């Protein structure tokens, strides 16, 4: 049985025929990301919320 999952997955696509999952972040159903960005200094993805009332920031 498949369930809905809320989150972000990072894939290594160096070999396009065989992508490999390298990181996963499960988040709340109440978090609505506004945008994601790559941080070249830390080599992480960042996701920010789409709400003024939500002050969470997720890094992957």
N, C-alpha and C positions, 0 to 999 in steps of 0.2 A: 504494500500500500504506500502510495506517495503522499507526503504531506507538504503543505505550503511552507516554505522556509524564507525567512527574511534575513538578508545579509549580503555580504560582498565576498566574492571569490577572486583570487589572483591566480592567473595561469601563466606559466612559462611557455611561450609559443616559439621558442628557438627552433624546434622541430614542428612545423605547422601540421604535419600529419599525426603527431602524437603530443598534444598539449598535456602539460603536467600541472596539477594543482600544487601551488607552493604556499598558499595561505588562505585562511577562511575566517570570517568574522560573522557570527550570528548576532543579529540585532533585534530589538523589540519591534512588534508590529506597529507601534505608535511612532516610530522614528521615520520621518519622511526626508530623505536626503535631498538637498538643494543642488549640490554639485560635488564632484570629486576632483581631486588634483594630485599630481605627482610631485613629491618633494625631492628634488635632486640631491639635496645634502644628506638626508637620512635614508633615501631610497625606499620611501614609504608612500602609500596612498593615503589621502586625507578625505573624509566625507563630513560635510557640515549639514545642519538641519535646515528645513524650509519653514521654520517657525521662530518668531521672536521670543516665544515662551520656552523654547527648548535650547539649552546652552551646552548640549553635548557635542563633542567633536570626536570622531573615530579615526584612528590611524591603523593602518594595516601594514 
